[in-house]
Amino acid sequence: MAMLQAARARSLGLSQEAAFSWGLNRAIFYAAAKRGFRGSSSPASASPPGSGKAPPPEIYHLGDEEAFQRPNAEGHVFVIGDQDQTIAEFDRAVTARFGTGENFRTAWDEALRLVGGFDRTTLESRRRFYEEVYRPQRDALSDDWTRKYSPPTSSKE
């Protein structure tokens, strides 16, 4: 989910760094939605003014979808609760699964090509993106990328 959402955001004009933040944010959001949201009832755990903590997040729209972002961050940094989805977090949660930077870049280019084959209207629609891009591709991409880029499991003899 994170890769295709990031490719979607990049195709819709976000910088690569912001697209990675968006992709990780949406993957976390949809995983939480799938299992039922738990924890804070506040979507962004905003701190009271003057508390010394980060300012409350603001809403960012990408097509008909929205996410919270840090207002004074350099570029777009999306947030869920008090967790910023930074490049470092994307690298830890997504890039590392590909084994090497080269493997990740190859998969990233593939995701960009795939998403780039859809019109802007499809990419701007949460429902259409899910139904026409993500759902039809997720299993095949996951299987293919796992086969190509995951380290072989060691078997004990």
LODO-393847 format. One record per residue: residue number from 1; x, y, z of N, C-alpha, C in turn. Coordinates in steps of 0.02 Angstrom, whole numbers, plus 32768, in hexadecimal, padded with zeros to 4 digits. Atoms other than C-alpha are relative to their C-alpha. Layout:
<pts>
k: NUM&n_x: X&n_y: Y&n_z: Z&ca_x: X&ca_y: Y&ca_z: Z&c_x: X&c_y: Y&c_z: Z
...
</pts>
This chain:
<pts>
k: 1&n_x: 802A&n_y: 7FC4&n_z: 8000&ca_x: 8000&ca_y: 8000&ca_z: 8000&c_x: 802C&c_y: 803F&c_z: 8000
k: 2&n_x: 7FD6&n_y: 7FC4&n_z: 7FFB&ca_x: 8089&ca_y: 807B&ca_z: 802E&c_x: 8020&c_y: 8012&c_z: 7FBE
k: 3&n_x: 7FDF&n_y: 7FF2&n_z: 8041&ca_x: 80E3&ca_y: 806A&ca_z: 7F87&c_x: 7FCF&c_y: 801C&c_z: 7FCE
k: 4&n_x: 802F&n_y: 7FE8&n_z: 8032&ca_x: 8049&ca_y: 807F&ca_z: 7F1B&c_x: 7FE2&c_y: 8044&c_z: 8014
k: 5&n_x: 8019&n_y: 7FBF&n_z: 7FE9&ca_x: 8006&ca_y: 810E&ca_z: 7F86&c_x: 8035&c_y: 8036&c_z: 7FF5
k: 6&n_x: 7FCA&n_y: 7FCF&n_z: 800C&ca_x: 80B0&ca_y: 8164&ca_z: 7F7C&c_x: 8006&c_y: 800F&c_z: 7FB5
k: 7&n_x: 7FFD&n_y: 7FF5&n_z: 8048&ca_x: 80B4&ca_y: 814B&ca_z: 7EBF&c_x: 7FC5&c_y: 802A&c_z: 7FE9
k: 8&n_x: 803B&n_y: 7FD8&n_z: 800F&ca_x: 8004&ca_y: 8192&ca_z: 7EB6&c_x: 800D&c_y: 8049&c_z: 8011
k: 9&n_x: 7FF3&n_y: 7FBC&n_z: 7FEA&ca_x: 8037&ca_y: 822C&ca_z: 7F19&c_x: 8035&c_y: 8022&c_z: 7FD4
k: 10&n_x: 7FCB&n_y: 7FE5&n_z: 802C&ca_x: 80D4&ca_y: 8244&ca_z: 7EAF&c_x: 7FE2&c_y: 8011&c_z: 7FBC
k: 11&n_x: 8020&n_y: 7FF4&n_z: 8041&ca_x: 806B&ca_y: 8236&ca_z: 7E0F&c_x: 7FD2&c_y: 803C&c_z: 8003
k: 12&n_x: 802D&n_y: 7FC6&n_z: 7FF9&ca_x: 7FF6&ca_y: 82BB&ca_z: 7E54&c_x: 8025&c_y: 803F&c_z: 8015
k: 13&n_x: 7FD9&n_y: 7FC3&n_z: 7FF8&ca_x: 8085&ca_y: 8335&ca_z: 7E70&c_x: 8025&c_y: 800B&c_z: 8041
k: 14&n_x: 7FD9&n_y: 7FF7&n_z: 7FC3&ca_x: 80CC&ca_y: 831D&ca_z: 7F1E&c_x: 8049&c_y: 7FEF&c_z: 7FF2
k: 15&n_x: 7FB9&n_y: 8011&n_z: 8005&ca_x: 8189&ca_y: 831B&ca_z: 7F30&c_x: 8009&c_y: 7FB7&c_z: 8014
k: 16&n_x: 7FF5&n_y: 8047&n_z: 7FEE&ca_x: 81D5&ca_y: 826E&ca_z: 7F45&c_x: 7FFE&c_y: 7FF7&c_z: 804C
k: 17&n_x: 7FFF&n_y: 8006&n_z: 7FB7&ca_x: 81F3&ca_y: 828D&ca_z: 8000&c_x: 7FB9&c_y: 8004&c_z: 801C
k: 18&n_x: 8046&n_y: 7FF9&n_z: 7FE9&ca_x: 813F&ca_y: 82C8&ca_z: 801A&c_x: 7FD7&c_y: 7FC4&c_z: 7FEB
k: 19&n_x: 8024&n_y: 803B&n_z: 8018&ca_x: 80FF&ca_y: 8237&ca_z: 7FB2&c_x: 800E&c_y: 7FC3&c_z: 802C
k: 20&n_x: 7FF0&n_y: 8037&n_z: 7FD3&ca_x: 815B&ca_y: 81BB&ca_z: 8021&c_x: 7FDB&c_y: 8008&c_z: 8043
k: 21&n_x: 8024&n_y: 7FF2&n_z: 7FC2&ca_x: 8110&ca_y: 820E&ca_z: 80BB&c_x: 7FB6&c_y: 7FF0&c_z: 7FF7
k: 22&n_x: 8046&n_y: 800E&n_z: 800F&ca_x: 8063&ca_y: 8206&ca_z: 806B&c_x: 7FF3&c_y: 7FB4&c_z: 7FFC
k: 23&n_x: 8009&n_y: 8048&n_z: 8009&ca_x: 8078&ca_y: 814F&ca_z: 803A&c_x: 8001&c_y: 7FDA&c_z: 8042
k: 24&n_x: 7FFC&n_y: 8021&n_z: 7FBF&ca_x: 80AC&ca_y: 8119&ca_z: 80E8&c_x: 7FC3&c_y: 8013&c_z: 802A
k: 25&n_x: 803A&n_y: 7FE9&n_z: 7FDA&ca_x: 8022&ca_y: 8182&ca_z: 8136&c_x: 7FC1&c_y: 7FDA&c_z: 7FEC
k: 26&n_x: 803C&n_y: 8023&n_z: 8017&ca_x: 7F9B&ca_y: 8133&ca_z: 80CA&c_x: 8003&c_y: 7FB6&c_z: 8010
k: 27&n_x: 7FFA&n_y: 8047&n_z: 7FEF&ca_x: 7FDE&ca_y: 8083&ca_z: 80E7&c_x: 7FF0&c_y: 7FF5&c_z: 804A
k: 28&n_x: 800F&n_y: 8005&n_z: 7FB8&ca_x: 7FD8&ca_y: 809E&ca_z: 81A4&c_x: 7FB6&c_y: 800C&c_z: 800C
k: 29&n_x: 8046&n_y: 7FEF&n_z: 7FF7&ca_x: 7F2D&ca_y: 80EF&ca_z: 8199&c_x: 7FD2&c_y: 7FC7&c_z: 7FEC
k: 30&n_x: 802C&n_y: 8035&n_z: 8018&ca_x: 7EDE&ca_y: 8065&ca_z: 8131&c_x: 8009&c_y: 7FBF&c_z: 8028
k: 31&n_x: 7FF5&n_y: 803A&n_z: 7FD5&ca_x: 7F2E&ca_y: 7FDC&ca_z: 819B&c_x: 7FD9&c_y: 8008&c_z: 8041
k: 32&n_x: 8026&n_y: 7FF3&n_z: 7FC2&ca_x: 7EE3&ca_y: 802D&ca_z: 8237&c_x: 7FB5&c_y: 7FFB&c_z: 7FF3
k: 33&n_x: 8047&n_y: 8002&n_z: 8010&ca_x: 7E3B&ca_y: 8040&ca_z: 81E1&c_x: 7FE9&c_y: 7FB7&c_z: 7FF7
k: 34&n_x: 8012&n_y: 8046&n_z: 800D&ca_x: 7E3C&ca_y: 7F89&ca_z: 81AD&c_x: 7FF7&c_y: 7FD9&c_z: 8042
k: 35&n_x: 8005&n_y: 8024&n_z: 7FC0&ca_x: 7E59&ca_y: 7F4B&ca_z: 825F&c_x: 7FD5&c_y: 8024&c_z: 8033
k: 36&n_x: 8028&n_y: 7FD9&n_z: 7FD1&ca_x: 7DEE&ca_y: 7FD1&ca_z: 82B0&c_x: 802D&c_y: 802F&c_z: 8027
k: 37&n_x: 7FD5&n_y: 7FCF&n_z: 7FDF&ca_x: 7E38&ca_y: 8071&ca_z: 82F3&c_x: 8000&c_y: 7FF5&c_z: 804B
k: 38&n_x: 7FF8&n_y: 8005&n_z: 7FB7&ca_x: 7E7A&ca_y: 8066&ca_z: 83A5&c_x: 802A&c_y: 803B&c_z: 8017
k: 39&n_x: 7FD6&n_y: 7FCA&n_z: 7FE4&ca_x: 7EC6&ca_y: 80E7&ca_z: 8417&c_x: 7FDA&c_y: 8041&c_z: 8004
k: 40&n_x: 801A&n_y: 7FBC&n_z: 7FF8&ca_x: 7EA8&ca_y: 81A1&ca_z: 8418&c_x: 7FC4&c_y: 800D&c_z: 7FD3
k: 41&n_x: 8039&n_y: 7FED&n_z: 802A&ca_x: 7E02&ca_y: 81E3&ca_z: 83DB&c_x: 8011&c_y: 803D&c_z: 7FD7
k: 42&n_x: 7FE9&n_y: 7FC6&n_z: 8027&ca_x: 7E60&ca_y: 827C&ca_z: 839D&c_x: 802B&c_y: 7FE7&c_z: 7FC7
k: 43&n_x: 7FDA&n_y: 801A&n_z: 8038&ca_x: 7EA2&ca_y: 825E&ca_z: 82EE&c_x: 8048&c_y: 8019&c_z: 7FFF
k: 44&n_x: 7FBE&n_y: 7FE4&n_z: 8007&ca_x: 7F3C&ca_y: 82C7&ca_z: 830C&c_x: 8022&c_y: 800F&c_z: 8043
k: 45&n_x: 7FE3&n_y: 7FF5&n_z: 7FBE&ca_x: 7F5B&ca_y: 82D0&ca_z: 83C9&c_x: 8021&c_y: 8044&c_z: 8007
k: 46&n_x: 7FE5&n_y: 7FBC&n_z: 7FFF&ca_x: 7F71&ca_y: 838C&ca_z: 83C3&c_x: 800F&c_y: 8014&c_z: 8048
k: 47&n_x: 7FED&n_y: 7FE7&n_z: 7FBE&ca_x: 7FCA&ca_y: 83E0&ca_z: 8454&c_x: 7FE0&c_y: 8044&c_z: 800B
k: 48&n_x: 801C&n_y: 7FBF&n_z: 7FF2&ca_x: 7F83&ca_y: 8478&ca_z: 84AC&c_x: 8031&c_y: 8037&c_z: 7FEA
k: 49&n_x: 7FD4&n_y: 7FC9&n_z: 8014&ca_x: 7FC6&ca_y: 8520&ca_z: 846C&c_x: 8030&c_y: 8011&c_z: 8039
k: 50&n_x: 7FCF&n_y: 7FEC&n_z: 7FCE&ca_x: 8065&ca_y: 8554&ca_z: 84C5&c_x: 801D&c_y: 7FC6&c_z: 8028
k: 51&n_x: 7FE7&n_y: 8039&n_z: 7FDA&ca_x: 808C&ca_y: 84A4&ca_z: 8502&c_x: 8047&c_y: 7FEE&c_z: 7FED
k: 52&n_x: 7FBC&n_y: 8010&n_z: 8015&ca_x: 8131&ca_y: 84A2&ca_z: 84A7&c_x: 8004&c_y: 7FC7&c_z: 7FCE
k: 53&n_x: 8000&n_y: 8037&n_z: 8030&ca_x: 80FE&ca_y: 8412&ca_z: 8438&c_x: 7FF0&c_y: 801B&c_z: 7FBA
k: 54&n_x: 800E&n_y: 7FEC&n_z: 8046&ca_x: 80E4&ca_y: 8415&ca_z: 837C&c_x: 7FBA&c_y: 801D&c_z: 7FF9
k: 55&n_x: 8043&n_y: 7FE4&n_z: 800A&ca_x: 8052&ca_y: 847D&ca_z: 833D&c_x: 7FD1&c_y: 7FCA&c_z: 7FE6
k: 56&n_x: 802F&n_y: 8033&n_z: 8018&ca_x: 7FB3&ca_y: 841D&ca_z: 8316&c_x: 8004&c_y: 7FF8&c_z: 7FB5
k: 57&n_x: 7FFC&n_y: 800C&n_z: 8048&ca_x: 7FB1&ca_y: 83CD&ca_z: 826B&c_x: 7FC7&c_y: 8022&c_z: 7FDA
k: 58&n_x: 8034&n_y: 7FE5&n_z: 802B&ca_x: 7F4E&ca_y: 8412&ca_z: 81DA&c_x: 7FED&c_y: 7FCC&c_z: 7FCC
k: 59&n_x: 8018&n_y: 8030&n_z: 8031&ca_x: 7EEA&ca_y: 83B7&ca_z: 8156&c_x: 801D&c_y: 8010&c_z: 7FBB
k: 60&n_x: 7FE7&n_y: 7FFC&n_z: 8044&ca_x: 7F37&ca_y: 8398&ca_z: 80AB&c_x: 7FD4&c_y: 7FD4&c_z: 7FD4
k: 61&n_x: 8029&n_y: 8026&n_z: 802F&ca_x: 7ECF&ca_y: 8360&ca_z: 8017&c_x: 8029&c_y: 7FEA&c_z: 7FC4
k: 62&n_x: 7FE4&n_y: 801C&n_z: 803D&ca_x: 7F0F&ca_y: 82EF&ca_z: 7F8D&c_x: 7FC5&c_y: 7FE1&c_z: 7FDC
k: 63&n_x: 803E&n_y: 8016&n_z: 801F&ca_x: 7E7E&ca_y: 82DB&ca_z: 7F17&c_x: 7FC8&c_y: 8004&c_z: 8032
k: 64&n_x: 8037&n_y: 8000&n_z: 7FCF&ca_x: 7DE7&ca_y: 82AB&ca_z: 7F80&c_x: 8014&c_y: 7FDF&c_z: 8042
k: 65&n_x: 7FE8&n_y: 801F&n_z: 7FC2&ca_x: 7E53&ca_y: 8260&ca_z: 8009&c_x: 8025&c_y: 8036&c_z: 8029
k: 66&n_x: 7FDE&n_y: 7FD0&n_z: 7FD6&ca_x: 7E98&ca_y: 82BE&ca_z: 809E&c_x: 8028&c_y: 7FDD&c_z: 8037
k: 67&n_x: 7FD6&n_y: 8019&n_z: 7FCA&ca_x: 7F1E&ca_y: 82A6&ca_z: 8121&c_x: 8019&c_y: 803C&c_z: 8027
k: 68&n_x: 7FE4&n_y: 7FCA&n_z: 7FD8&ca_x: 7F68&ca_y: 830C&ca_z: 81AD&c_x: 804A&c_y: 8008&c_z: 7FEF
k: 69&n_x: 7FB9&n_y: 7FF2&n_z: 800A&ca_x: 800F&ca_y: 8362&ca_z: 8191&c_x: 8018&c_y: 8032&c_z: 8034
k: 70&n_x: 7FE1&n_y: 7FD0&n_z: 7FD2&ca_x: 8087&ca_y: 83C2&ca_z: 8200&c_x: 8003&c_y: 8043&c_z: 7FDE
k: 71&n_x: 8000&n_y: 7FBF&n_z: 8020&ca_x: 806F&ca_y: 847B&ca_z: 81DD&c_x: 8045&c_y: 801E&c_z: 7FF7
k: 72&n_x: 7FC2&n_y: 7FDB&n_z: 800A&ca_x: 8120&ca_y: 84BD&ca_z: 81F2&c_x: 8039&c_y: 7FD3&c_z: 7FE9
k: 73&n_x: 7FCC&n_y: 802E&n_z: 8017&ca_x: 817D&ca_y: 8427&ca_z: 81AC&c_x: 8019&c_y: 8015&c_z: 7FBC
k: 74&n_x: 7FE4&n_y: 7FF4&n_z: 8042&ca_x: 81F0&ca_y: 8438&ca_z: 8118&c_x: 7FE1&c_y: 7FCF&c_z: 7FD0
k: 75&n_x: 8025&n_y: 802C&n_z: 802E&ca_x: 818B&ca_y: 83F2&ca_z: 8086&c_x: 7FC2&c_y: 7FE7&c_z: 8023
k: 76&n_x: 803B&n_y: 801E&n_z: 7FE1&ca_x: 80F8&ca_y: 8384&ca_z: 80B1&c_x: 8017&c_y: 7FC6&c_z: 802C
k: 77&n_x: 7FF4&n_y: 8038&n_z: 7FD3&ca_x: 8109&ca_y: 8314&ca_z: 8149&c_x: 7FBB&c_y: 7FEE&c_z: 801C
k: 78&n_x: 8042&n_y: 8016&n_z: 7FEA&ca_x: 806B&ca_y: 82B1&ca_z: 8169&c_x: 8005&c_y: 7FDE&c_z: 8044
k: 79&n_x: 7FFF&n_y: 8016&n_z: 7FBA&ca_x: 803A&ca_y: 8279&ca_z: 8217&c_x: 7FC0&c_y: 7FDA&c_z: 8010
k: 80&n_x: 8039&n_y: 8022&n_z: 7FE2&ca_x: 7FC8&ca_y: 81FE&ca_z: 8270&c_x: 800E&c_y: 7FFE&c_z: 804A
k: 81&n_x: 7FF4&n_y: 7FFA&n_z: 7FB8&ca_x: 7FB3&ca_y: 821A&ca_z: 832A&c_x: 803A&c_y: 802F&c_z: 800B
k: 82&n_x: 7FC5&n_y: 7FD6&n_z: 7FF6&ca_x: 805A&ca_y: 825E&ca_z: 8364&c_x: 803C&c_y: 7FE6&c_z: 7FD8
k: 83&n_x: 7FCB&n_y: 801E&n_z: 8028&ca_x: 80BE&ca_y: 81FA&ca_z: 82E4&c_x: 8005&c_y: 8020&c_z: 7FBB
k: 84&n_x: 7FF2&n_y: 7FE5&n_z: 8043&ca_x: 810A&ca_y: 8255&ca_z: 8250&c_x: 8017&c_y: 7FC8&c_z: 7FD3
k: 85&n_x: 7FE9&n_y: 8031&n_z: 8032&ca_x: 8120&ca_y: 81EC&ca_z: 81B4&c_x: 8038&c_y: 8022&c_z: 7FD8
k: 86&n_x: 7FC5&n_y: 7FE0&n_z: 801D&ca_x: 81CF&ca_y: 8225&ca_z: 8187&c_x: 8022&c_y: 7FD2&c_z: 7FCE
k: 87&n_x: 7FD8&n_y: 8029&n_z: 802F&ca_x: 824A&ca_y: 81E8&ca_z: 8104&c_x: 8022&c_y: 7FC7&c_z: 8027
k: 88&n_x: 7FDF&n_y: 8034&n_z: 7FD8&ca_x: 82A6&ca_y: 818A&ca_z: 818E&c_x: 7FCE&c_y: 7FC8&c_z: 8011
k: 89&n_x: 8032&n_y: 8033&n_z: 7FF1&ca_x: 8204&ca_y: 8131&ca_z: 81BE&c_x: 7FEE&c_y: 7FD8&c_z: 7FC1
k: 90&n_x: 800D&n_y: 8023&n_z: 803E&ca_x: 81DF&ca_y: 8108&ca_z: 8108&c_x: 8038&c_y: 7FCF&c_z: 7FF1
k: 91&n_x: 7FC7&n_y: 802D&n_z: 800D&ca_x: 828E&ca_y: 80C1&ca_z: 80F4&c_x: 7FFE&c_y: 7FC3&c_z: 802E
k: 92&n_x: 8002&n_y: 8037&n_z: 7FD0&ca_x: 827A&ca_y: 8058&ca_z: 8192&c_x: 7FC7&c_y: 7FD0&c_z: 7FF0
k: 93&n_x: 803B&n_y: 802A&n_z: 8009&ca_x: 81CB&ca_y: 8019&ca_z: 8169&c_x: 7FF8&c_y: 7FE4&c_z: 7FBA
k: 94&n_x: 800C&n_y: 8014&n_z: 8046&ca_x: 81D0&ca_y: 800B&ca_z: 80AB&c_x: 8040&c_y: 7FF0&c_z: 7FDB
k: 95&n_x: 7FC4&n_y: 8009&n_z: 8028&ca_x: 8278&ca_y: 8023&ca_z: 8057&c_x: 8029&c_y: 7FC4&c_z: 8017
k: 96&n_x: 7FD8&n_y: 8037&n_z: 7FE5&ca_x: 82D0&ca_y: 7FA7&ca_z: 80CA&c_x: 7FE7&c_y: 7FBB&c_z: 7FEA
k: 97&n_x: 801C&n_y: 8041&n_z: 8014&ca_x: 825B&ca_y: 7F1C&ca_z: 8092&c_x: 801A&c_y: 7FE8&c_z: 7FBC
k: 98&n_x: 7FE8&n_y: 8011&n_z: 8042&ca_x: 82AB&ca_y: 7F20&ca_z: 7FE6&c_x: 8049&c_y: 7FE9&c_z: 8000
k: 99&n_x: 7FBC&n_y: 801B&n_z: 7FFA&ca_x: 8357&ca_y: 7EEE&ca_z: 8026&c_x: 8037&c_y: 8032&c_z: 7FEF
k: 100&n_x: 7FCD&n_y: 7FCF&n_z: 8014&ca_x: 83BD&ca_y: 7F71&ca_z: 7FC6&c_x: 7FDD&c_y: 803D&c_z: 7FE3
k: 101&n_x: 801A&n_y: 7FC3&n_z: 801E&ca_x: 83A6&ca_y: 8022&ca_z: 7F8A&c_x: 7FF0&c_y: 7FF6&c_z: 7FB6
k: 102&n_x: 800C&n_y: 800D&n_z: 8047&ca_x: 83B4&ca_y: 7FE4&ca_z: 7ED7&c_x: 7FBF&c_y: 7FD9&c_z: 7FF5
k: 103&n_x: 803F&n_y: 8026&n_z: 8005&ca_x: 8328&ca_y: 7F66&ca_z: 7EF1&c_x: 7FC4&c_y: 802F&c_z: 800C
k: 104&n_x: 8037&n_y: 7FD2&n_z: 7FF3&ca_x: 82BB&ca_y: 7FED&ca_z: 7F3D&c_x: 7FF4&c_y: 802E&c_z: 7FC4
k: 105&n_x: 8008&n_y: 7FD2&n_z: 8039&ca_x: 82DC&ca_y: 8066&ca_z: 7EAD&c_x: 7FE0&c_y: 7FDC&c_z: 7FC4
k: 106&n_x: 801F&n_y: 8026&n_z: 8037&ca_x: 82AF&ca_y: 7FDE&ca_z: 7E2F&c_x: 7FB5&c_y: 7FF7&c_z: 800C
k: 107&n_x: 8047&n_y: 8008&n_z: 7FEF&ca_x: 820B&ca_y: 7FBA&ca_z: 7E89&c_x: 7FDC&c_y: 8043&c_z: 7FFE
k: 108&n_x: 801D&n_y: 7FBD&n_z: 8001&ca_x: 81EA&ca_y: 8075&ca_z: 7E9D&c_x: 7FF1&c_y: 8015&c_z: 7FB8
k: 109&n_x: 800B&n_y: 7FEF&n_z: 8046&ca_x: 8200&ca_y: 8090&ca_z: 7DE2&c_x: 7FC6&c_y: 7FD8&c_z: 7FE3
k: 110&n_x: 8038&n_y: 802A&n_z: 8017&ca_x: 8189&ca_y: 7FFF&ca_z: 7DC1&c_x: 7FBD&c_y: 801C&c_z: 801A
k: 111&n_x: 803E&n_y: 7FE4&n_z: 7FE3&ca_x: 8107&ca_y: 804A&ca_z: 7E37&c_x: 7FEE&c_y: 8042&c_z: 7FDD
k: 112&n_x: 800E&n_y: 7FC1&n_z: 8023&ca_x: 8118&ca_y: 80F5&ca_z: 7DE2&c_x: 7FE5&c_y: 7FF3&c_z: 7FBA
k: 113&n_x: 8018&n_y: 8011&n_z: 8044&ca_x: 8102&ca_y: 80A7&ca_z: 7D35&c_x: 7FB8&c_y: 7FE6&c_z: 8004
k: 114&n_x: 8043&n_y: 801C&n_z: 7FFA&ca_x: 806A&ca_y: 8045&ca_z: 7D6E&c_x: 7FCC&c_y: 8036&c_z: 800F
k: 115&n_x: 802E&n_y: 7FCB&n_z: 7FED&ca_x: 8015&ca_y: 80D9&ca_z: 7DC2&c_x: 7FFB&c_y: 8035&c_z: 7FCA
k: 116&n_x: 7FFF&n_y: 7FCF&n_z: 8036&ca_x: 8048&ca_y: 814C&ca_z: 7D34&c_x: 7FD4&c_y: 7FED&c_z: 7FC5
k: 117&n_x: 802B&n_y: 8017&n_z: 8036&ca_x: 7FDD&ca_y: 80E4&ca_z: 7CBF&c_x: 7FB6&c_y: 8010&c_z: 800B
k: 118&n_x: 8045&n_y: 7FEE&n_z: 7FF0&ca_x: 7F3E&ca_y: 8125&ca_z: 7D12&c_x: 7FF6&c_y: 804B&c_z: 7FFA
k: 119&n_x: 800E&n_y: 7FB9&n_z: 8007&ca_x: 7EE9&ca_y: 81CB&ca_z: 7CF3&c_x: 7FFB&c_y: 8022&c_z: 8044
k: 120&n_x: 8001&n_y: 7FD7&n_z: 7FC3&ca_x: 7EE9&ca_y: 8258&ca_z: 7D72&c_x: 7FBF&c_y: 7FF6&c_z: 8028
k: 121&n_x: 8041&n_y: 8008&n_z: 7FDE&ca_x: 7E2F&ca_y: 8240&ca_z: 7D9A&c_x: 8001&c_y: 7FC0&c_z: 802A
k: 122&n_x: 7FFC&n_y: 803F&n_z: 7FDA&ca_x: 7E4F&ca_y: 818C&ca_z: 7DD0&c_x: 802D&c_y: 8009&c_z: 803C
k: 123&n_x: 7FD0&n_y: 7FF8&n_z: 7FC9&ca_x: 7EE5&ca_y: 81BE&ca_z: 7E3A&c_x: 7FE6&c_y: 8030&c_z: 8035
k: 124&n_x: 801B&n_y: 7FD1&n_z: 7FD0&ca_x: 7E86&ca_y: 824D&ca_z: 7E8D&c_x: 7FC6&c_y: 7FE4&c_z: 8028
k: 125&n_x: 8038&n_y: 801F&n_z: 7FDE&ca_x: 7DF8&ca_y: 81DB&ca_z: 7EC1&c_x: 8017&c_y: 7FC8&c_z: 802E
k: 126&n_x: 7FEE&n_y: 8035&n_z: 7FD0&ca_x: 7E13&ca_y: 8175&ca_z: 7F5F&c_x: 7FE2&c_y: 7FBD&c_z: 7FEB
k: 127&n_x: 8023&n_y: 803E&n_z: 8012&ca_x: 7D92&ca_y: 80F4&ca_z: 7F27&c_x: 801C&c_y: 7FE3&c_z: 7FC0
k: 128&n_x: 7FE7&n_y: 8019&n_z: 8041&ca_x: 7DCD&ca_y: 80E7&ca_z: 7E73&c_x: 8048&c_y: 7FE8&c_z: 8005
k: 129&n_x: 7FBB&n_y: 8016&n_z: 7FF7&ca_x: 7E83&ca_y: 80DD&ca_z: 7EA6&c_x: 8001&c_y: 7FBA&c_z: 8020
k: 130&n_x: 8002&n_y: 8041&n_z: 7FDE&ca_x: 7E5B&ca_y: 804D&ca_z: 7F1C&c_x: 7FE6&c_y: 7FCA&c_z: 7FD1
k: 131&n_x: 8021&n_y: 8033&n_z: 8029&ca_x: 7DE8&ca_y: 7FF1&ca_z: 7EA3&c_x: 8024&c_y: 7FF1&c_z: 7FBE
k: 132&n_x: 7FE3&n_y: 8009&n_z: 8042&ca_x: 7E46&ca_y: 800C&ca_z: 7E00&c_x: 804C&c_y: 7FF8&c_z: 7FFF
k: 133&n_x: 7FB7&n_y: 8003&n_z: 7FFF&ca_x: 7EFC&ca_y: 801B&ca_z: 7E33&c_x: 8019&c_y: 7FD0&c_z: 8036
k: 134&n_x: 7FE4&n_y: 8025&n_z: 7FC8&ca_x: 7F21&ca_y: 7FD6&ca_z: 7EDF&c_x: 7FE8&c_y: 7FB8&c_z: 8004
k: 135&n_x: 801B&n_y: 8044&n_z: 7FF5&ca_x: 7EAD&ca_y: 7F41&ca_z: 7EF3&c_x: 8014&c_y: 7FCF&c_z: 7FC8
k: 136&n_x: 7FED&n_y: 8030&n_z: 8035&ca_x: 7ECF&ca_y: 7EF3&ca_z: 7E47&c_x: 804B&c_y: 7FF0&c_z: 7FFF
k: 137&n_x: 7FB8&n_y: 800A&n_z: 8005&ca_x: 7F8D&ca_y: 7F04&ca_z: 7E5D&c_x: 8021&c_y: 7FE7&c_z: 803F
k: 138&n_x: 7FDE&n_y: 800B&n_z: 7FC0&ca_x: 7FB1&ca_y: 7EEA&ca_z: 7F16&c_x: 801E&c_y: 7FBA&c_z: 8008
k: 139&n_x: 7FE7&n_y: 8044&n_z: 7FF5&ca_x: 7FC1&ca_y: 7E2C&ca_z: 7F1B&c_x: 8038&c_y: 7FEE&c_z: 7FD0
k: 140&n_x: 7FCD&n_y: 8010&n_z: 8032&ca_x: 8023&ca_y: 7E1A&ca_z: 7E7A&c_x: 8041&c_y: 8026&c_z: 800F
k: 141&n_x: 7FC4&n_y: 7FDA&n_z: 7FF0&ca_x: 809A&ca_y: 7EA7&ca_z: 7EA9&c_x: 8022&c_y: 7FE6&c_z: 803F
k: 142&n_x: 7FE4&n_y: 801A&n_z: 7FC2&ca_x: 80B1&ca_y: 7E66&ca_z: 7F59&c_x: 8025&c_y: 7FBF&c_z: 7FF4
k: 143&n_x: 7FE0&n_y: 8040&n_z: 800F&ca_x: 80D6&ca_y: 7DB7&ca_z: 7F1B&c_x: 803F&c_y: 8009&c_z: 7FD6
k: 144&n_x: 7FC8&n_y: 7FF5&n_z: 802C&ca_x: 8149&ca_y: 7DF5&ca_z: 7E91&c_x: 803A&c_y: 8021&c_z: 8025
k: 145&n_x: 7FCB&n_y: 7FDD&n_z: 7FDC&ca_x: 81AA&ca_y: 7E6D&ca_z: 7F01&c_x: 801D&c_y: 7FD4&c_z: 8036
k: 146&n_x: 7FE5&n_y: 802D&n_z: 7FCD&ca_x: 81B9&ca_y: 7DEC&ca_z: 7F8B&c_x: 802F&c_y: 7FCD&c_z: 7FDF
k: 147&n_x: 7FD7&n_y: 8031&n_z: 8024&ca_x: 81FC&ca_y: 7D6C&ca_z: 7F0F&c_x: 8042&c_y: 801F&c_z: 7FE9
k: 148&n_x: 7FC4&n_y: 7FE1&n_z: 801C&ca_x: 8277&ca_y: 7DE7&ca_z: 7EC0&c_x: 802E&c_y: 801D&c_z: 8035
k: 149&n_x: 7FD8&n_y: 7FD5&n_z: 7FD5&ca_x: 82B2&ca_y: 7E4C&ca_z: 7F55&c_x: 8008&c_y: 7FE8&c_z: 8048
k: 150&n_x: 7FF9&n_y: 8016&n_z: 7FBB&ca_x: 829B&ca_y: 7DEE&ca_z: 7FF8&c_x: 803A&c_y: 7FCF&c_z: 8005
k: 151&n_x: 7FC8&n_y: 8030&n_z: 7FF9&ca_x: 8333&ca_y: 7D93&ca_z: 8039&c_x: 7FE4&c_y: 7FBA&c_z: 8009
k: 152&n_x: 8019&n_y: 8044&n_z: 7FF8&ca_x: 8320&ca_y: 7CD7&ca_z: 802E&c_x: 8000&c_y: 7FEC&c_z: 8049
k: 153&n_x: 8003&n_y: 8018&n_z: 7FBB&ca_x: 82EB&ca_y: 7C84&ca_z: 80CF&c_x: 8031&c_y: 7FC8&c_z: 8008
k: 154&n_x: 7FCF&n_y: 8035&n_z: 7FF4&ca_x: 836F&ca_y: 7C18&ca_z: 811B&c_x: 7FDC&c_y: 7FC3&c_z: 801B
k: 155&n_x: 801F&n_y: 803E&n_z: 7FE8&ca_x: 833C&ca_y: 7B65&ca_z: 8134&c_x: 8033&c_y: 7FDA&c_z: 802A
k: 156&n_x: 7FD4&n_y: 8026&n_z: 7FD4&ca_x: 8382&ca_y: 7AFF&ca_z: 81C1&c_x: 7FFA&c_y: 7FB6&c_z: 7FED
k: 157&n_x: 8001&n_y: 8045&n_z: 8015&ca_x: 83B4&ca_y: 7A51&ca_z: 818E&c_x: 8012&c_y: 7FD2&c_z: 8037
</pts>
